[in-house]
Amino acid sequence: MKIIRGKIKKPQKVVVYGPEGVGKSTFAAQFPEPLFIDTEGSTEHMDVPRFESPSSWTMMLEQIDYTIRNPHICKTLVIDTADWAEAMCIQGILDADGTKSLADYDYGRGYIKNEEEFGRFLNMLTRVTDKGVGVVVTAHSQIKAFIQPDEMGAYDRYELKLEKKTSALLKEWADMLLFANYKTEVFTDGKTKKTKAMGGKRVMYTEHRPNWDAKNRHGLKPELDFSYDAIKDAVAFDEHSTSTKAIIPEDQAPSKNTTVEVVSTIYPPLADLMKAGGITKEQLSAAIGPSASGGLGYFPSFMKIEELPEDFAKHIVSQWKEEFLPQAQQIEDLPFDLS
């Protein structure tokens, strides 16, 4: 059994949160060779490399898995933002179970499912860092009333805009939790006794205070300019990439002489997964068709993918990687039209 002494340098797991417009995406773009998974379209005005905007929870997990299998494509994977990612996580759970809200589950099981699924998402991000790629997760903040457990006082504080259980998971997972905000100072006019707020400089906080959560393991100053340069010496990355302009290779085509065409009338998240997986309409139709013809038996006859009930299309998306993609891949692209 080995005993290891000293510091172990490895890519960091950084979470930065703050109000809308403070510059979280711009801050994340300053990290070495970032690759964005943009869940809300906040990087459309920025010249940064990004995956296609994920339209489902399954699609986002596939993008993370692709990074794990191809760690050379970037030095930093950016999830922008955690709260929009959690919204997709919740929708994926609801679609899989055919429910409309986490509150519809008995005994709070919906929130437990969300916590477990979000935990698996964080485990995948840890696997990204194990491959030598840093991870940055951005999130919006919200102001909530806080009552101290000893009932000695109550005050407002900034918190992550997530469900309570997933917020705690994300904070525990992070090596560095940074709170970004506009620094303002309040002045009182000696004559009129009116108060005015002045300032507006963007700063980030690295240590816990009663009004916000923050942490770091590098002895950073409690308050820093909101810039990557202020923390770059504390953020270690594996120098595995030889190019400062990473080129993301396209996935290999499913088979030669095959053109994957996805009609726009297909449920959009399903269409995105079909395109990414190289699955044609005919393959998926056969996969969900009669078991006697090699399908899963969901329908007694071949069904046009464009005519699938939306609830079933959502079910396919939620179980894409586990059930429907492997089944469709086993079916050779048919030389005829099932319509």
N, C-alpha and C positions, 0 to 999 in steps of 0.2 A: 504494500500500500504506500503510495507516494504522499509526501507532505510538501506542499508548495508554499514558499514564503515570498512575500513582496507583492507589489501591485501587478494586476493582470490587465493589460491594455486590450480593450476590445471595443467594437463599435457601440455607440451609446443609443439608448432608447430615450428620446427627448419628446416631451409633451409641452406644447405651448398653447395657452388659451388666453382669451381676452375679448373685449367687445368688438362688434362689427366694424370693419374699416380701419382697425388699428395697424394692420400690416402683417398679419400672421403668415399669409401665403408668400408675401415678398421676403419675409424673414427666412422661411423654409427654403426658398429658392436660392439663398446664399450659401447653403450647405454644399459640400463637394458633390459634383455630378448628380444632382437630384433627378429623380423620376417620379412624377406625380400620379397618384390615383385620385383624380379630381371628382368628388362625389356631387359637387354643387355648382360647377362651372365657374369657380372663382379665379381660375388661371387663364381664362380665355383671352385676356388682354396682356398676358405675359408670354415672353419668348422662352418657354421651358419645354422639355420633353415630357410627354404624358401618355398614359394608356388612354384608350377610348373611355369616355365617361361611362362607368358601370350603370346598367339599368336594373340590376338585381343584386341581391346579396351573393348568390352563387357566382355571378360574373366577377364580382370584386375578389372573392376568395380564389378564383382561378387566376386572376392577375397576380395576386400575392404568391400563389403556388408557382406561377411561371417565373417570378423573380427568384424564388428559392432554387429552382432548377437551372436558372441562367443568371447567376450572381454577377457575371461580368458586365451586365447591361447598365449598371449604375453603381454609385458609391453610397447613395442615400435614397431610400424609398420614403416618399412623403404621402401620408394619408390625410387628405384635406376635404372634409373635416370629420372628426369623430362623431359628432352629433348627427350628421347626415348619414354616416355609415351605420350608426345604431338604428336610425329610422328604417334603413333597408334591412337590417338584421331582424327587426320586429316584423316587418312586412313579410319577410321570408318565412318566419315562424307561423304567422297567421295564415299565409297561403298554403303551407304544408298541412295545417290542421283544419283548414276551412272555417276559421273563426274571424271575427271582425275586430277584436280588441284583446289586449292582454288581460283586461279585467274580466273577460268572459270565462276564464279558467277558474276552476274551483280552488280554494285554499291558496290563492296567490301563485299557482303553478306557472302562470304565464310569465310572471316576472322572474321566476326561477329559471325558466327555459331561456329567457333573454340573457340572464346572467351567465348561464352555461355556454350558450352559443357565442356570446361576446368574449368569454374566456378562451374559447377555442380560437377565435380570431386573434387574440393577443398572443396565444401560444404560437400561431403561425408567424406573427411578426418577430417573435423571439427566434424562430428558426431562420428568419432573414438575417438577423444579427449574427447568428452562429455561422453563417456563410460569409461573413466579413463585410456585410452591408449595414450601414447605419439606418435607423428608422426615426422619422419625425412625424408626430401626430399633432395636428392642429385641432382646436375646438373653440366653440363660442363660449362666452361666459354668460351667466345670469345672476341677478341679485336676489338673494333670498333672506328672509328674516331668520335669525339664529338665536336660540335661547340656550344659555349655558346650562350644562347638566346640574350644576350646583345652585341654579336659579339666582345667581348673583347679578345677572344682567341679560339684556337682549339687545341685539344690534343687527344691522344688515351686513351681509358679506357676499363677496363674489364666489360663485361656484361654477363647476363645469356644467354645461347645459346637457346633462345626461340623466338617465334614471339613477336613483340613489345607489343601487347595487353595482351598476356598471361604472359609475363615477369612481367609486371606491376601488374597483379592480384596476382601472386605468391609472389612478394615482399610485397604487402600490406597484404596478408593473414598471413605471417609468424610473429611469436612472436620474433624470433631471426634469423637474416640473417647473415651468416658468410661467409667471403671470404677467402679461403685457397690458399696459394701460397708458392713458394720457395723464401726465403729472400736472396737477392743478393746485394752486394755492389760493386760499380764501382770505381776503382782506376786508376789514371793517372800516368804513369811512368815519373818521372821528367826529365830523359835524352831523352828518345825516344818520349815522349809525346803520347805514345799509351795508350789506355784505356783497362782495363781488368775487367771482372766481376768475383767476388769471392764469396764464400759462398754456399748456397743451403739448409740451414736449413728450415724445413717446419714449417710455422707459419699460424695463422688465424687472420683476422682482424674483429673487432666487431663494428666499427664505420665508418660512411661515410667519404670518401675522394674523391677528384676530379677524381682519377683514378679507383675507384670502389665503389659499393654500399654495405653497411653493416649496421646493426642496432642491438641493444639489449635494453631491458627494465630493465636491472639488474645492471647497473653501472659497467660493466666489463671493464677491461683495454683495451685500443685500440688495442693492439697487445698481443697475447697469443701463447703459444706452441700449436701445432696442436694435441691436445689430449683431450679426454672426461673429464679427471681429471681437466682440466683447467676451465670447465664450470659446472661441476656436481652439485655444490652447488646452481647454479641458475636455474637448471632444476628440477622441481618438478613433481613427478609421483605418481599416486594413487597406494598404495601398496595393490592391490587387488589379486595379484597372490601369491600362497603359495609355489610354486616350482620355483627354479632357472632354471630348465630345463623343459620348457613348452612342453607338448605333444599335438600335433595337432590331434584331432580326425578326422577320415575319415568320409566323408558324408555318411548318411544312404543310404543303397541300395534302388533302386526304388521299388522293390517288391521282395518277396521271390521266390526262385527258378528261378531267372532271372539273366542271365549273359550278361552284356553289352559288346559287341564286336564291336570295331570300326576298319574298314578296312583302311589300310594306304593310299588307293587311294582316299579316301574322302578328300576334301579340308581341309588341316591341322587345321586352326582355327576353322572350323565347327566340326571336329572330336574331338578337345579338349573340346568344349562346350557340345557335346553329351556325352562324357565320364564323365564330371563333373556333368551333370544333370541327368545321368543315363538313357539316351534316346537311344533306339535301332534304328537300321536302319529301321526296319519295322514300328516303331511308327512314325518316322519322315516322312517316305514315305507316310503313311496314312494321316498324318497331312497336307501335302501339296497337297494331291491328291483330287479326286472328292468330291465336297460338298455333293453329295448324299450319300457318304460313310462316312460322318463325317469329311471330310477334309476342307481345306480353299479354294479349287477350283483353285489352281494355275496351276494344270495339269489335263487334262481330264481323264487320266488313271494313275495307280500307276507308279511312276518313281523310278528307282534305284538311291539311294543317291550317289553312286560312279559315276554315269553318269550325275549328275547335271551340267549345264553350270556354269562356274566359277563366272560369274556376278551374277547369282541367288544365288549361295552359299554365296557370299559376302553379298547379301541382307539379307539372313537368319541370318548371323552373326550379322549384324547391328541391326536387329529387334528381336534378339533371346529372350530376356527377356520379351519384350512387347507382342509379337505375337506368335512366333513359339514354344517356350518352353511350355507355358500354354496349347496350342492346343495339342501338343504331349503328355503332361502329362494326358490329358483327355482320351487318347486312350490306352486301355489295350494292353499290349504286345501280338501281334498276334501269335497264335500257328502254323502258317504256313509261308512259305517263299514267299514273294511277287514276287520274280523273276520267 
